[in-house]
Amino acid sequence: MSGAVVSGSVVSASAGFVPTSTGGVITWAIYLLCAVSFVLGLHLMRSPGTARRGNLLSAGGMAVAVINTIPLLAMDGPNGFGWAGGTWALVALVGGLVVGSGLGVFSARAVKMTDMPQLVSMFNAVGGGAAVFVAFADYYRSAGAIGHMPAEFTIPVWLDIIIGSVTFTGSIIAAGKLQGVVSGNPISFPGSRLVMGLSALAAVGGGIAAVVTQGGALWLMIALAGALLFGILLVLPIGGADMPVVISLLNAFTGLAVAMAGFVIQNQILIVAGALVGASGSILTKQMADAMNRSIMAIMVGGFGQGENAAAAGGAATGGKSVRSVDADDIAIQLAYANKVIFVPGYGLAAAQAQHEIAELGSLLGANGVTVYYAVHPVAGRMPGHMNVLLAEANVPYDEMKEMEEANPEFETADVALVVGANDVTNPLARQSGNPISGMPILDVDRAKSVIVIKRSMGQGYAALDNPLYTDTKTGMFFTDAKKGLASLIPAVKEYLS
């Protein structure tokens, strides 16, 4: 913290983050160990097999960091923030820990896996909003102590306010689109680009004026208002198909906001944690955009996709070609006598909570000598890694989950490809030019010997395109809910296997 007292020694901006007292050294060393746990945890999260340990290690490091902050605040009494300067700080700290921990536990237990993207968006909003509050709180505290604000302090405050505010409102709109409270269609109005430009000008201009005048809370408030409005106008024109990328980008923004908050209050653990989230989120955003064969700028500027409602109610045009319908018995015969089966899960499987049924079916086939794989597209579901988590929750073996690059060569030797609720990521139109998904990497489902698609209707996907896979002569359509359809296949397959 600027001017923070740690065991009688002042840790100021000019002194950096290096403490000079015994208590300060201990606090700094614990923070360093927490930072190491974050790095190691992030490393373990690269693989589904070690992701759980990585998550626990990172969470444990954050818990220690929070606990380590308590004595730091207790010793900060002379500056009026610790409880030596009043009991309200202690009440706020304990109250925040109780309420925050309670909400975290409740969310983890009560929120369905299919609603996890919305929860992540709300967590992004909370992180961005908290960073803004930290910036303003320390700004007013320091302004009261020294009267004017040097640029090396005002600039991090300004950046924290802008990034945190954009993250806050943008994440709320993204969560609303995913939940259906806000339309998944691209939303714009006449003059929206002009208003967006003016809001960006207010956010940037207000911050510059605050830096130049070495203070000016009014200018920072103007920057705050502009950034909040910019976040809304940034996400509203983006369609539902791009929400996974938007969530990842806003997650990176949250990390940057937290890192800026660390610079504001001179706390190294916030800087390290925020930098890690910002860097990993940025890399993931780039990978997600590449998986859709679109640039990040095109996603943020253009409106693409119409959201879940439009996808569910989409058209049933087939270009004059017929569709071959099949029932559970037809599919069971193919699965029971196959040598290799590849499951292709999509958002329809997640929405129907059918991960346990597909896992049971896969286990049944595997126990009877059938080679089973699960082909997972990078943007399957509604957020990065969503499908992998769903399958892992149902105890699908990690070695059976194949990412797109690893799964595509397997389709040519697969007897059956069973598509469950996936649409755009299996659409062969991506190999042709002149349509919204041209060039998008897809799963080569149409190269399997036989294709079965479990789908409620002939509705189109987010891209609002018909899928030629459905009218392919080797494709059978099983029109039903994913959970009910898979549940009906299990006893049918058992009968043929016996």
C-alpha atoms as one frame of an Amber mdcrd trajectory, in Angstrom:
protein
   0.000   0.000   0.000   1.204   3.572  -0.600   2.577   4.667   2.705   1.677
   1.320   4.335   3.400   0.619   7.642   4.707  -2.912   8.073   6.121  -3.500
  11.579   7.196   0.080  11.786   8.807   0.292   8.365   7.227   2.156   5.492
   6.857   0.390   2.154   6.514   3.263  -0.293   6.364   3.496  -4.040   9.949
   4.688  -4.126  11.076   1.713  -2.061   9.315  -0.750  -4.311   8.047  -3.953
  -2.745  11.117  -4.879  -0.723  10.397  -4.794   3.041  12.964  -3.718   5.598
  11.614  -5.215   8.856  11.424  -8.801  10.070   7.634  -8.808   9.902   7.730
  -7.318   6.444  10.222  -9.931   5.226   8.022 -12.758   6.500   4.944 -11.274
   4.857   6.824 -10.784   1.595   8.212 -14.354   1.694   4.730 -15.827   2.218
   3.417 -13.800  -0.703   6.288 -15.120  -2.818   5.387 -18.726  -1.950   1.759
 -17.991  -2.847   2.882 -16.612  -6.208   4.873 -19.791  -6.851   1.765 -21.870
  -6.073  -0.162 -19.838  -8.671   2.448 -20.541 -11.338   2.651 -24.247 -10.522
  -1.146 -24.494 -10.357  -1.477 -22.888 -13.776   1.099 -25.324 -15.136  -0.871
 -28.310 -13.782  -4.057 -26.992 -15.374  -2.639 -27.637 -18.837  -3.735 -31.278
 -18.665  -7.175 -32.622 -17.688  -5.472 -35.308 -15.623  -3.700 -32.797 -13.363
  -6.127 -29.860 -13.606  -7.892 -30.730 -10.346  -4.596 -30.662  -8.417  -3.648
 -27.403 -10.107  -6.927 -25.818  -9.133  -6.570 -26.926  -5.506  -2.964 -25.706
  -5.352  -3.888 -22.281  -6.731  -6.927 -21.997  -4.439  -4.787 -22.941  -1.451
  -2.220 -20.306  -2.382  -4.928 -17.660  -2.633  -6.355 -18.677   0.763  -2.915
 -18.292   2.356  -2.472 -14.915   0.623  -5.772 -13.662   2.037  -4.902 -14.857
   5.549  -1.441 -13.308   5.217  -3.057  -9.942   4.496  -4.804  -9.842   7.894
  -1.673  -9.074   9.992  -0.568  -6.628   7.296  -3.787  -4.669   7.780  -3.576
  -4.989  11.556  -0.203  -3.258  11.511  -1.508  -0.510   9.227  -3.384   1.283
  11.998  -1.405   4.569  12.006  -2.591   5.217   8.445  -6.219   4.842   9.454
  -6.983   1.637   7.589  -6.188  -1.066  10.128  -8.343  -1.702  13.162  -5.944
   0.330  15.267  -7.685   3.257  13.579 -11.194   1.916  14.218 -13.226  -1.257
  14.507 -15.004  -0.777  11.182 -12.008  -2.096   9.268 -12.136  -5.323  11.269
 -15.895  -5.594  10.761 -15.496  -5.026   7.004 -12.711  -7.609   6.753 -14.528
 -10.347   8.678 -17.821  -9.548   7.001 -16.210  -9.700   3.572 -14.577 -13.045
   4.310 -17.814 -14.564   5.624 -20.071 -13.246   2.857 -17.584 -13.898   0.054
 -16.735 -17.421   1.220 -20.413 -18.225   1.727 -21.365 -17.049  -1.745 -18.439
 -18.969  -3.228 -19.428 -22.239  -1.563 -23.077 -21.738  -2.480 -22.239 -20.990
  -6.112 -19.957 -24.002  -6.420 -22.642 -26.347  -5.090 -25.837 -24.811  -6.461
 -24.933 -23.638  -9.964 -25.332 -26.257 -12.705 -22.403 -27.015 -14.970 -24.409
 -25.706 -17.936 -24.698 -22.355 -16.135 -21.003 -22.172 -15.287 -20.212 -19.730
 -18.143 -22.697 -17.238 -16.679 -21.113 -17.692 -13.240 -17.639 -17.108 -14.669
 -18.904 -13.902 -16.298 -20.336 -12.710 -12.990 -17.061 -13.528 -11.225 -15.266
 -11.474 -13.890 -17.648  -8.603 -13.151 -17.016  -8.877  -9.406 -13.245  -8.885
  -9.955 -13.377  -5.828 -12.208 -15.714  -3.945  -9.887 -13.584  -4.736  -6.828
 -10.492  -3.419  -8.598 -12.299  -0.123  -9.303 -13.299   0.240  -5.641  -9.708
  -0.450  -4.531  -8.404   2.232  -6.905 -10.838   4.888  -5.703 -10.399   3.996
  -2.018  -6.624   4.298  -2.123  -6.850   7.407  -4.303  -9.022   9.281  -1.808
  -6.949   8.068   1.138  -3.684   9.181  -0.457  -5.145  12.441  -1.737  -6.191
  13.332   1.781  -2.677  12.608   3.066  -0.511  14.428   0.492  -2.936  16.773
  -1.282  -1.764  16.171  -4.861  -1.243  12.965  -6.808   1.973  12.282  -8.776
   1.684  10.683 -12.205   3.290   7.415 -11.065   0.310   6.940  -8.741  -2.499
   8.458 -10.835  -1.733   6.455 -13.984  -2.214   3.006 -12.326  -5.389   4.331
 -10.641  -6.718   5.542 -13.984  -5.875   2.299 -15.820  -7.403   0.284 -12.980
 -10.637   2.288 -13.222 -10.892   1.948 -17.010 -10.086  -1.767 -17.269 -12.124
  -2.707 -14.202 -15.163  -0.715 -15.326 -15.175  -2.158 -18.848 -14.842  -5.638
 -17.346 -17.668  -4.987 -14.873 -20.376  -3.865 -17.299 -19.182  -6.019 -20.197
 -19.248  -9.168 -18.075 -22.749  -8.422 -16.804 -24.031  -8.053 -20.387 -22.220
 -11.272 -21.422 -23.786 -13.176 -18.521 -27.186 -11.767 -19.480 -26.778 -12.972
 -23.064 -25.792 -16.449 -21.919 -28.672 -16.619 -19.445 -31.202 -15.371 -21.990
 -32.022 -12.221 -20.002 -30.397 -10.198 -22.802 -31.001 -11.253 -26.401 -28.238
 -13.368 -27.924 -28.662 -11.452 -31.183 -26.216  -8.626 -31.970 -27.844  -5.500
 -30.510 -27.189  -2.023 -31.890 -29.047   1.228 -32.412 -28.617   4.245 -34.698
 -25.562   6.158 -33.595 -24.322   3.381 -31.317 -20.812   3.527 -32.809 -20.700
   7.278 -32.210 -21.814   6.887 -28.601 -19.258   4.129 -28.141 -16.518   6.399
 -29.501 -17.569   9.267 -27.241 -17.579   6.985 -24.200 -14.061   5.805 -25.050
 -12.991   9.434 -25.455 -14.427  10.268 -22.033 -12.619   7.317 -20.430  -9.270
   8.215 -21.983  -9.621  11.997 -21.801 -10.785  11.985 -18.193  -7.804   9.901
 -17.155  -5.314  12.090 -19.004  -6.814  15.207 -17.415  -6.531  13.577 -13.962
  -2.846  12.822 -14.572  -2.062  16.302 -15.899  -3.840  18.100 -13.044  -2.218
  15.792 -10.445  -5.537  15.002  -8.841  -8.987  15.883 -10.015 -11.413  13.304
  -8.673 -14.013  14.759 -11.044 -11.908  13.763 -14.031 -11.605  10.205 -12.730
 -15.380  10.065 -12.275 -15.784  11.107 -15.922 -13.371   8.340 -16.910 -15.371
   5.901 -14.783 -18.682   6.817 -16.437 -17.175   6.572 -19.918 -15.602   3.173
 -19.232 -18.816   1.744 -17.753 -20.803   2.813 -20.821 -18.083   1.561 -23.164
 -18.213  -1.913 -21.588 -21.959  -2.142 -22.264 -21.683  -0.935 -25.859 -18.700
  -3.221 -26.467 -20.541  -6.475 -25.712 -24.106  -5.677 -26.850 -23.293  -5.873
 -30.607 -21.568  -9.255 -30.231 -23.641 -12.316 -31.088 -24.140 -15.435 -29.005
 -21.756 -17.541 -31.094 -18.819 -15.417 -29.985 -19.636 -15.404 -26.257 -16.990
 -18.062 -25.399 -14.298 -15.791 -26.827 -15.771 -12.728 -25.106 -15.785 -14.511
 -21.733 -12.134 -15.433 -22.165 -11.212 -11.869 -23.167 -13.080 -10.346 -20.219
 -11.321 -12.823 -17.947  -8.021 -11.435 -19.218  -9.323  -7.911 -18.530 -10.108
  -8.949 -14.962  -6.519 -10.075 -14.500  -5.178  -6.777 -15.826  -7.512  -4.827
 -13.528  -6.311  -6.840 -10.529  -2.677  -6.270 -11.531  -3.311  -2.514 -11.771
  -4.913  -2.622  -8.322  -1.704  -4.268  -7.087   0.340  -1.355  -8.444  -2.049
   1.117  -6.825  -1.752  -0.360  -3.310   1.802  -1.678  -3.788   0.875  -5.338
  -3.251   3.045  -7.815  -5.136   0.704 -10.808  -4.832  -2.073  -8.925  -6.635
   0.341  -7.987  -9.403   1.533 -11.576  -9.864  -1.943 -13.109  -9.712  -3.397
 -10.482 -12.029  -0.562 -10.812 -14.517  -0.981 -14.591 -14.649  -4.735 -14.312
 -15.228  -4.246 -11.587 -17.816  -1.548 -13.480 -19.721  -3.268 -16.883 -19.662
  -6.614 -15.299 -20.550  -5.066 -13.473 -23.494  -3.427 -16.662 -24.812  -6.672
 -18.599 -24.424  -8.621 -15.846 -26.208  -6.220 -16.042 -29.156  -6.548 -19.835
 -29.277 -10.355 -19.610 -29.172 -10.404 -17.056 -31.985  -8.084 -19.250 -34.063
 -10.409 -22.216 -33.475 -13.188 -20.172 -35.089 -10.848 -18.858 -37.817 -11.648
 -15.290 -36.865  -9.568 -12.416 -35.558 -10.212 -11.030 -32.099 -10.859  -7.618
 -33.654 -13.481  -9.075 -36.005 -15.216 -10.711 -33.057 -15.275  -7.537 -30.989
 -16.371  -5.280 -33.860 -18.760  -7.471 -35.836 -22.009  -9.139 -34.821 -22.077
 -12.859 -35.453 -24.555 -15.523 -34.382 -28.027 -15.188 -32.977 -27.878 -16.877
 -29.618 -29.380 -20.003 -28.164 -33.046 -19.114 -28.734 -32.546 -18.566 -32.429
 -30.537 -21.748 -32.667 -33.262 -23.791 -31.041 -35.954 -22.334 -33.231 -33.906
 -22.330 -36.418 -35.186 -23.245 -39.833 -35.553 -26.741 -41.202 -34.563 -26.140
 -44.820 -32.737 -29.075 -46.379 -32.247 -27.805 -49.919 -34.692 -30.347 -51.293
 -32.728 -33.310 -49.905 -34.315 -35.909 -47.689 -33.332 -36.686 -44.120 -33.034
 -40.279 -42.901 -34.589 -40.748 -39.465 -33.504 -43.617 -37.227 -34.626 -44.976
 -33.873 -32.797 -46.364 -30.831 -32.848 -49.918 -32.154 -31.210 -48.915 -35.460
 -28.433 -47.086 -33.633 -27.911 -49.866 -31.093 -27.182 -52.377 -33.859 -24.490
 -50.146 -35.338 -22.884 -49.414 -31.988 -22.928 -53.028 -30.763 -21.173 -54.335
 -33.876 -18.717 -51.459 -34.320 -14.966 -51.669 -33.749 -14.447 -47.947 -33.200
 -16.998 -45.333 -32.067 -16.313 -41.614 -31.716 -18.674 -39.477 -29.644 -18.928
 -35.804 -30.597 -20.511 -33.862 -27.692 -21.880 -30.341 -28.212 -23.823 -27.767
 -26.273 -27.022 -29.800 -26.719 -25.484 -32.495 -24.536 -24.510 -29.919 -21.900
 -27.948 -28.280 -21.925 -29.638 -31.667 -21.435 -27.174 -32.662 -18.677 -26.536
 -35.890 -20.573 -22.849 -36.314 -19.736 -23.506 -39.248 -17.398 -25.576 -41.095
 -20.017 -22.949 -40.720 -22.727 -20.252 -41.816 -20.269 -22.280 -44.913 -19.324
 -22.815 -45.754 -22.984 -19.117 -45.304 -23.715 -18.145 -47.457 -20.735 -20.550
 -50.175 -21.886 -19.066 -50.244 -25.372 -15.502 -50.123 -24.083 -16.119 -53.038
 -21.749 -17.160 -55.101 -24.767 -14.066 -54.443 -26.835 -15.173 -51.342 -28.759
 -12.611 -48.551 -29.067 -14.280 -45.363 -27.811 -13.121 -41.767 -28.169 -14.696
 -38.407 -27.352 -13.849 -35.722 -29.932 -13.897 -32.292 -28.262 -13.853 -29.125
 -30.361 -12.130 -26.095 -28.757 -15.401 -24.123 -28.754 -17.733 -26.990 -27.834
 -20.086 -25.796 -25.117 -20.146 -22.156 -24.105 -16.737 -21.506 -22.638 -13.179
 -22.850 -22.968 -12.839 -26.319 -21.431 -16.565 -26.538 -20.663 -17.020 -29.884
 -22.407 -13.888 -31.402 -20.901 -15.121 -30.540 -17.402 -18.549 -32.030 -18.106
 -17.044 -35.293 -19.335 -14.565 -35.439 -16.455 -17.461 -34.917 -14.047 -19.016
 -38.082 -15.490 -15.701 -39.962 -14.996 -14.860 -40.252 -18.686 -11.201 -41.413
 -18.850  -8.887 -38.580 -19.824  -7.125 -40.676 -22.449 -10.434 -41.118 -24.295
 -10.900 -37.337 -24.678  -9.331 -36.196 -27.931  -8.812 -32.580 -28.918  -9.697
 -31.657 -32.492  -6.217 -32.072 -33.978  -5.856 -35.495 -32.361  -9.416 -36.646
 -33.106  -9.726 -35.732 -36.788  -7.354 -38.431 -38.103  -9.419 -41.045 -36.207
 -12.690 -40.377 -38.050 -11.625 -42.111 -41.277 -11.276 -45.423 -39.430 -14.332
 -44.935 -37.199 -17.314 -47.206 -37.824 -19.717 -44.790 -36.161 -19.498 -41.099
 -35.264 -22.249 -40.253 -32.759 -22.906 -36.482 -32.695 -24.838 -35.294 -29.636
 -26.094 -31.731 -29.839 -23.206 -30.314 -31.892 -23.924 -28.235 -34.988 -21.578
 -25.584 -36.381 -18.419 -27.412 -35.240 -19.374 -30.361 -37.504 -20.665 -28.359
 -40.490 -18.798 -29.235 -43.731 -19.699 -25.796 -45.123 -16.668 -24.540 -43.190
 -14.518 -26.078 -45.937 -16.237 -23.888 -48.544 -15.815 -20.160 -49.104 -18.417
 -17.438 -48.971 -20.257 -18.232 -45.702 -19.943 -17.056 -42.067 -17.967 -20.129
 -40.933 -15.648 -20.436 -43.950 -12.231 -21.589 -42.839 -13.326 -22.464 -39.314
 -11.601 -25.667 -38.167 -14.228 -28.381 -37.686 -14.407 -31.989 -36.562 -14.268
 -34.229 -39.638 -17.373 -36.180 -38.651 -18.497 -36.665 -42.263 -15.436 -38.841
 -42.936 -16.612 -41.608 -40.611 -18.179 -44.711 -42.179 -21.519 -43.968 -40.527
 -22.841 -40.875 -38.737 -25.612 -40.657 -36.144 -26.867 -37.245 -35.012 -28.949
 -36.877 -31.846 -30.814 -33.588 -32.092 -34.204 -32.258 -31.056 -34.974 -30.730
 -34.457 -33.456 -29.581 -37.727 -32.791 -26.201 -36.132 -29.726 -24.299 -37.247
 -26.749 -23.465 -35.065 -25.506 -20.076 -33.919 -24.210 -19.303 -37.405 -27.760
 -19.663 -38.834 -26.580 -22.102 -41.515 -28.051 -25.428 -42.612 -25.738 -28.371
 -42.013 -25.209 -30.620 -45.079 -24.085 -33.375 -42.719 -27.736 -33.983 -41.796
 -28.741 -34.784 -45.377 -25.709 -36.963 -46.112 -26.795 -40.459 -47.184 -24.706
 -42.096 -44.471 -26.184 -39.910 -41.701 -29.085 -41.012 -39.529 -31.020 -38.408
 -37.521 -32.377 -39.379 -34.090 -34.767 -36.565 -33.184 -34.957 -36.483 -29.405
 -33.592 -34.805 -26.306 -29.944 -35.771 -25.736 -30.510 -37.192 -22.251 -33.567
 -39.245 -23.236 -31.996 -40.415 -26.471 -28.781 -41.642 -24.870 -30.706 -43.248
 -22.008 -32.774 -45.208 -24.531 -29.639 -46.415 -26.318 -28.085 -48.030 -23.237
 -30.608 -50.892 -22.755 -30.888 -51.357 -26.521 -27.114 -51.791 -26.872 -27.038
 -54.149 -23.874 -29.604 -56.366 -25.563 -27.506 -56.768 -28.691 -24.280 -57.225
 -26.771 -25.818 -59.999 -24.684
